[in-house]
Amino acid sequence: MENKLFNVKNLSLWYGENKALNDINMEIEANKITAFIGPSGCGKSTFLRVLNRMNDLIDGVKIEGAVDFNGKDIFNDVDIMNLRQEIGMVFQKANPFPMSIYDNVAYGPRLFKKYKKAEMNDIVERALRQASLWDEIKDRLTTNGLALSGGQQQRLCLARTLATNPQVILMDEPTSALDPISTSRIEELMIDLKKDYSIVIVTHNMQQASRISDTTSFFMIDQSRCGFLVETGDTKDIFFKPRDKRTEDYISGKFG
Amino acid sequence: MDRKRSNQIALISIRIFSAVSIAILIVILGYLLFRGLRYSNRKEIKVIPIASINNEFNVYANKSAKLDYLDWFTLQSMAMGRVRTLRTISKVNEKFHLYIDPRVSDQFYSYLATDKLDKFIIKDSTAINYKEDKGGMIVLPITESAPSGYRSIKIYDNVVVVNKEVTQLLNNKKIGAVTLTQIEELKNNKIDNWNSLNGPSLKPDFIANASESELANNPGSISIVKAKEYSMMKNVETLDVVNIESGWNISLDYLLSNSEESGSFGGIFSIIVNTLIMIFLVILISTPIGLGAAVYLSQYAKKGRITTIIRSGIDLLAGVPSIIFGLFGMLVFVQLFGWSFSLISGSLTLSLMILPTIIRTSEESINSVDKNMISASRGLGATKIETIFKIVLPAAKNGIVTGIILAVGRALGETAALVFTIGSSTDIASKLTSSSRVLAQHIYLTIIEGQSIDHAFSAALVLIILELIINTTAKKLMNKGKKNGK
């Protein structure tokens, strides 16, 4: 029980009139990599965005059910800004801010506290080292974040998230726009980061899920285009002896 | 028709149209530049514009009097004390003073064929500060050199005289002014008939140094005589001569001196200063309001009927003719608020006029900011307002600045919205509620009030250069911004 990070109970979500997620129950454990897989449009990204309440930014989203984070209801008991600081997010498309590399990384911490210059330098260096970007860009911290390559930009976004010292990192298909080499670097990073952070990743790449994740959840979509959770289990079990027929079909490539 | 051929025709027509439009632009810009820099006026004068040599005295005028030449008749009225200011003679508004050296006073007045006026003859030359007298004119013996700050003036005193029949009105036609070339041709008997110059059907007959009786008795006769001789003749007529006066229209002096008498004289310094103050005020008023509205509309306003109505209202206002903003400004700022015709009334009217443009362009560039960036900022725990100030507005900066500059460019060239609101004083505005005028409106007023077309053109040149400076600075700022992280 003590390792339980998220506890999702009977979660349903509507975009206006359309139901997008139906009755999801799930537990996510700390210091593990949890992968969400499933066909396109099955709501796995939407569900990911529920976890740090990013869906609040979209007009007309209605949520029912409860999500507990460290035992606290994220919809009622937690300040949304602190929640997002605790639960960082890396997006599908690398989206550095149009400012220097240093300012990109310092952006998050500066929102919450006024740091001294030396402290801030330490935070930036630590975050960039964790994202294994430090050695590549330590001489040009003042250049624009947009001047980096695609893989570097994604690692910069990761460093930016790490700088706020979160407990959880949510990753929404972080490598889908990257080449294989950049992808493998990010994957190595995730495995390194597992020691200190919990990671939840949405991926379309089944090999990626099987390579890096400890736990896998399989989502599917029903006739009314509403997503639901099929099963959650150890990655090995899901990929090699799935309990559900639909999981087996998806993994063996019969649909998807 | 095969495709190759139609491609060729399309390409040729595109080239022709682009060449035509570029040519039109170059012609317009070139003409404005030329007219702004140089003036060239056709004037009809009573004498031949060729300086004659005088071996008794020289006439000098203060350099600030801007006199190049004088015709004998003007010089005569000056010497007779009939000229008090130089405003009708040169382009300056200065009091006129004549100083005649006693050694040449007899010769001078005999040359002008009038009686001596003692008040102009210098008694004690040390008592007069010639240099300070901007409208001063000195007559000195030929042996003396020009006083400092003075320059020599050419005197034109040759008159074209003709028999009276030549200038008669015939069939609603009358001979006009002649050019120097035509005078040369008449001299060499190359013109067969006066009717080729719009005159009667008579043969021109040039008589050198003709007497009055020779001219009076000889229909079609023409001669060139000294003005002094002409002033004794009665039964003859003169022909006016075309003189093209040209010179620099714009000078440092013009840029740095204040306007006098509604722009007829003086420079445009005060008007440039007023224009800059007005632009500053307009930016100060319209930017925060417009930006606030743009942020609200793009980030906060819920999609619905009211927002749609507001948006179409803004679009409508952006297309409303400026004169209507002028009317509104007059009724509200000038009359209702009682600020009268003043800098603040005009600036507020212009701010209102450009507000829709600023709102729309800012909103567009805010909307074009990458939504992912906004999500990233919110995902790091930033509030909406923090995201707007730290991410959205900096990222949309270029578009916003461009919009503001375009709008300010429109305000800079605006006249109609200002005629009812800003007033027309040519002084530098000392307070917000003082009447003032700005460059575009100055051009309009100088033409409308018939003050000076040359001054209108030089003001136009200054206005164009001002717009150019604003545009290039903006572009430079934007490029600099791009290098330092967009």
HADDOCK unambig.tbl for C-alpha pairs under 7 A between the chains (distance, minus, plus):
assign (segid A and resid 54 and name CA) (segid B and resid 379 and name CA) 6.91 0.50 0.50
assign (segid A and resid 81 and name CA) (segid B and resid 381 and name CA) 4.42 0.50 0.50
assign (segid A and resid 81 and name CA) (segid B and resid 382 and name CA) 6.59 0.50 0.50
assign (segid A and resid 82 and name CA) (segid B and resid 381 and name CA) 6.49 0.50 0.50
assign (segid A and resid 84 and name CA) (segid B and resid 379 and name CA) 5.66 0.50 0.50
assign (segid A and resid 84 and name CA) (segid B and resid 380 and name CA) 5.81 0.50 0.50
assign (segid A and resid 84 and name CA) (segid B and resid 381 and name CA) 4.88 0.50 0.50
assign (segid A and resid 85 and name CA) (segid B and resid 380 and name CA) 5.58 0.50 0.50
assign (segid A and resid 85 and name CA) (segid B and resid 381 and name CA) 5.19 0.50 0.50
assign (segid A and resid 88 and name CA) (segid B and resid 379 and name CA) 6.41 0.50 0.50
assign (segid A and resid 88 and name CA) (segid B and resid 380 and name CA) 6.27 0.50 0.50
assign (segid A and resid 89 and name CA) (segid B and resid 379 and name CA) 6.03 0.50 0.50
assign (segid A and resid 95 and name CA) (segid B and resid 372 and name CA) 6.07 0.50 0.50
assign (segid A and resid 95 and name CA) (segid B and resid 373 and name CA) 5.57 0.50 0.50
assign (segid A and resid 96 and name CA) (segid B and resid 373 and name CA) 6.97 0.50 0.50
assign (segid A and resid 97 and name CA) (segid B and resid 373 and name CA) 6.31 0.50 0.50
assign (segid A and resid 98 and name CA) (segid B and resid 395 and name CA) 6.75 0.50 0.50
assign (segid A and resid 98 and name CA) (segid B and resid 485 and name CA) 5.65 0.50 0.50
assign (segid A and resid 98 and name CA) (segid B and resid 486 and name CA) 6.25 0.50 0.50
assign (segid A and resid 99 and name CA) (segid B and resid 485 and name CA) 5.20 0.50 0.50
assign (segid A and resid 100 and name CA) (segid B and resid 485 and name CA) 6.80 0.50 0.50
assign (segid A and resid 108 and name CA) (segid B and resid 380 and name CA) 5.54 0.50 0.50
assign (segid A and resid 111 and name CA) (segid B and resid 382 and name CA) 6.48 0.50 0.50
assign (segid A and resid 144 and name CA) (segid B and resid 485 and name CA) 5.24 0.50 0.50
assign (segid A and resid 161 and name CA) (segid B and resid 380 and name CA) 6.67 0.50 0.50
